[in-house]
């Protein structure tokens, strides 16, 4: 999916990206979102299994799903791919740091980090981005390539979402709709608050971000 979306981007858009454009995303990803997850869990106090899950999710980088949503809503796909790459690299340090801080503050314990899996994920994402950009470079004269790659990325992204929903339901004990209110608030509040926070951070004049195309 990442390779398809990076291949669908125009090389010129990457060359025009400013480092300042990536900063708001990194701030939201590794400073604001983990804190939001922590505040929600402390306020709602759900089952520890749900609490740990939310803290891990809010401390993790966005990955390919952010590229899928950006493509769906015609946002800046090149910026999204660049941010996916930067956040994946930063997660090697920031993910363990945030988990150590917030899990200890919430439950008084730590979650062992599987460094091999974490580094492998980062390597896979970087290789996918480079492969997509290389494909786009060698086919830069063919205007139909980005359209085809976008459709491929959208298809596999939708498949991943459907598979994730099915796997979550299959592993759940009973219906996912039979949980208490604390479960739904814990799951829905962080992305909603994160979305609002992202808009506020991106609107700061210092970053001078252009509007979506």
C-alpha positions, 0 to 999 in steps of 0.5 A: 500500500505504501509503495503504491501511494508513494509511486502515485506521487509526483517527484516534483511534489517531494522536492517542494516539501519543506521540513517545516511541513513535517513538524506539525505531524510529528508533534501531533503523532508523538507529543499530543496523541500519546498525551490524549490517550493517557488523559482519556484512559485516566478519565474513563478508567476502562479495563486495563486490557483496553487501556494498554491497547489505547496507549500503544495505539496512540503512541504508534506512528500512523503507517499506511492508513494515513496515506489511504485516507489522504488519497481518499479525501484528495489531501497532500499525498506526498506530504503524507508519505513523507510523514509516514517515513519520518514518523516510522524512523522517529518511532524507534526512539519515541514509541518506547519513550512514550510507552515507558512514560504513560504506561508507568504513569497509568499502570505502574509497569512497562511493556517489553519492546520487540525491537526486531519487529519494530526495526523490521517495520521501519525498514519495510516502510522505507523500502516500500517508499523508495520502491514506489518513488523509483517506479514513479521515476522510471515511468515519469513519462507515463501519465496513467501510472499514478492513476493505476497505482492509486487504485491499487493502493486504495484497493489493498488499503480497503482490504486491510481495513476490512481484514482488521475489522474481521480479525478484531471481531473474530478475536473478541469475546462475544460481540464488539457491540456488547461492551460498556460505555467506557469501551466506546469512549476509550476507542472513539475519543482519542482519534476525535480529539487528535483530529481536532488537535491536528487542525489546530496545530496545522493552523499555527501561522509559524508553519505556513502550511498550504491548503489541500489541493 
